[in-house]
Amino acid sequence: MITLKIAHQSRETALNLAATIVAYARADLTEVGRDTDLQQRLEQSLHDLVHEFCYHSRKAIERNAGGKALPSFLADIRVHPKPSAALLASNDLVVRVPLSSESFWWIVNRIVHSLDFAVLSNVKSIETVGDSVIWSNLDVGSLRLVSFRSDRDADDTLHYVDLEALVMTFARDIVPLLVP
């Protein structure tokens, strides 16, 4: 019975962090950084929140399994189920980077063990391909994207994930599968 209580606490902590991360991801921060160091502080806070979210969501899943093998469904739950990319501004250029097509479980584990992790504030748009149509979200004045590399990646490899997609995958697809 103690295992379920601990799993419940981890799930609730992860969901509370997810709510805060969604608020960050939807906030327009273009004016905040002007003449202040608030944007840098927000980026650092978000850095910590994302790591904490990944840790607690992983613990909720592990503790829900109760020491048994993790459910096989974890390998199938994708954060970006359709091919997606972000356009980043870099030195007067726009660079297109693919968003990770890996599973939620893979991504949170890589972020927990990340050697490099950055909150990206230079996102111009996020594109998703669906049925041969590209949808582009041009309203990206917020901290929506992170890049990461873990100890299992090559030195020149970075992965990218949309934060709102990450936390909503947990809230919508994984939490209902966890035992309350």
Sequence and secondary structure as in RCSB ss.txt:
>XXXX:A:sequence
MITLKIAHQSRETALNLAATIVAYARADLTEVGRDTDLQQRLEQSLHDLVHEFCYHSRKAIERNAGGKALPSFLA
DIRVHPKPSAALLASNDLVVRVPLSSESFWWIVNRIVHSLDFAVLSNVKSIETVGDSVIWSNLDVGSLRLVSFRS
DRDADDTLHYVDLEALVMTFARDIVPLLVP
>XXXX:A:secstr
 HHHHHHHHHHHHHHHHHHHHHHHHHS  TTTTTTSSHHHHHHHHHHHHHHHHHHHHHHHHHHHHTTS   GGGG
G BSS S EEEEEEETTEEEEEE   SBHHHHHHHHHTEEEEEEE  EEEEEEEETTEEEEE    S  EEEEEE
TTS TT  EEEEHHHHHHHIIIIIGGGS  
